């Protein structure tokens, strides 16, 4: 598909229009929930500590989102945890 959009400063230029249900029209509409599960975002970088995964598990988070580096790469230590 290629590039979906570009963002320059506060200007967003979309190249494709979604033809699927999304946002509040989808099954992911969460307006009727009082609480949502706790999810952590872990940002990968060179020598980022792999024990962050253990800390998330110990805290009982419901999900972990991994923001990899480059094209989504992870260190060997992170790959072992995942």
C-alpha positions as CSV (number, residue, x, y, z in Angstrom):
1,X,0.0,0.0,0.0
2,X,2.9,2.4,0.7
3,X,2.7,5.6,2.7
4,X,-0.7,6.2,4.3
5,X,-0.1,9.8,5.4
6,X,2.4,12.5,6.2
7,X,2.6,14.8,9.1
8,X,4.5,18.0,9.0
9,X,4.3,20.2,12.1
10,X,0.5,20.2,12.8
11,X,-0.5,19.5,9.1
12,X,-1.8,15.9,8.5
13,X,-2.2,14.8,4.8
14,X,-4.0,11.5,4.4
15,X,-3.4,9.6,1.1
16,X,-6.0,6.9,1.7
17,X,-9.5,6.9,3.2
18,X,-10.4,4.0,5.4
19,X,-13.3,1.9,4.1
20,X,-13.6,-0.1,7.3
21,X,-15.4,0.7,10.5
22,X,-13.2,2.5,12.9
23,X,-13.1,4.6,16.1
24,X,-16.5,5.0,17.8
25,X,-18.3,3.1,15.0
26,X,-16.2,-0.1,15.6
27,X,-16.3,-2.8,18.3
28,X,-13.5,-0.9,20.0
29,X,-15.8,1.9,21.2
30,X,-15.0,2.3,24.9
31,X,-17.3,5.2,25.8
32,X,-19.4,2.9,28.0
33,X,-16.5,1.6,30.1
34,X,-15.8,3.0,33.5
35,X,-12.2,1.6,33.5
36,X,-9.8,0.1,31.0
37,X,-7.1,-2.5,31.5
38,X,-3.6,-1.1,32.3
39,X,-1.3,-1.3,29.3
40,X,2.3,-0.2,29.3
41,X,4.3,1.0,26.3
42,X,8.0,-0.1,26.3
43,X,10.3,1.9,24.0
44,X,13.3,-0.1,22.8
45,X,16.7,1.5,22.4
46,X,20.3,0.2,22.6
47,X,20.8,-1.6,25.9
48,X,17.3,-0.9,27.2
49,X,16.8,-3.1,30.3
50,X,15.0,-6.3,29.6
51,X,13.8,-6.5,33.2
52,X,11.1,-3.9,32.3
53,X,9.0,-6.9,31.1
54,X,9.4,-8.5,34.6
55,X,8.3,-5.3,36.3
56,X,5.2,-5.1,34.1
57,X,4.3,-8.7,35.0
58,X,4.9,-8.0,38.7
59,X,2.6,-5.0,38.6
60,X,0.0,-7.1,36.9
61,X,-0.4,-5.0,33.7
62,X,-2.9,-6.5,31.2
63,X,-0.8,-5.7,28.1
64,X,2.5,-4.5,26.8
65,X,3.0,-2.6,23.6
66,X,6.5,-2.7,22.3
67,X,7.8,0.3,20.2
68,X,10.8,-1.3,18.5
69,X,13.7,0.6,16.8
70,X,14.3,1.1,13.1
71,X,11.9,-1.3,11.4
72,X,10.7,-2.8,14.7
73,X,13.9,-4.5,15.8
74,X,14.5,-5.6,19.4
75,X,17.6,-6.5,21.3
76,X,18.4,-10.2,21.9
77,X,17.5,-9.8,25.6
78,X,14.1,-8.3,24.7
79,X,13.4,-11.1,22.2
80,X,14.0,-13.7,24.9
81,X,11.5,-11.9,27.1
82,X,8.9,-11.7,24.4
